[in-house]
């Protein structure tokens, strides 16, 4: 429970076409954004202190680097490969004033696929081991153009019955709609102003109730699925891989071969490998 004192937040709709693939466009039909490419909003997946206005399940620590626990209910769950930022938070006059990302890593924003959920967070935390964060984090030199993250890509795979399938597309991190300074500015404004509306929740009220946490895990949006990933839900025994790799020194084909040979190591890679359990 390394991040038990951290605030856990996620971003919805920060990669083109993902919401449509996930069947979630309808949830955001009434949410107006600053521009067409802008993310739809942010959601809490973990609150380090009790917040009476929020659902109690959000106090349950959901992160695991090794397992995903399938909900007891008869529901579909789907991996969501994305990037997580470990961040420092600063405040002025009880408002968030600065976000400083210090590390990044492979993340699985595993989600329940259910129509009609009142809030995004209803699909995001159903208990312990419902989320994934790699133990192999990479230092961020500067969260801006020209930094280490310029050279990184993300890919993901599902291993089922000894067969390895591409689950998410292989994409460069620069493919995020909002990234670097543009993303930081958007997050600060969104956290400070987001209201309890539609699928969204009043994050500034939650932060106040959590006594202004100074650290956060922020997942910045799921990438697009392959056709296999879009139509395949997780079941017991599956292995999910989310990998961030330096595309100047490694290729996608090499990553795939290393998974098949079980020879992955963490040099210049952030690896998240989770087994689905019941």
Helices and strands as residue ranges (DSSP letters): E 7-12, H 18-21, G 25-28, E 41-46, G 56-59, E 63-64, E 67-69, E 76-78, E 81-92, E 95-108, E 111-113, G 120-123, E 131-133, E 138-139, G 148-151, E 152-160, E 163-172, G 173-175, H 180-193, H 203-209, E 215-222, H 227-231, E 239-246, H 252-261, E 269-277
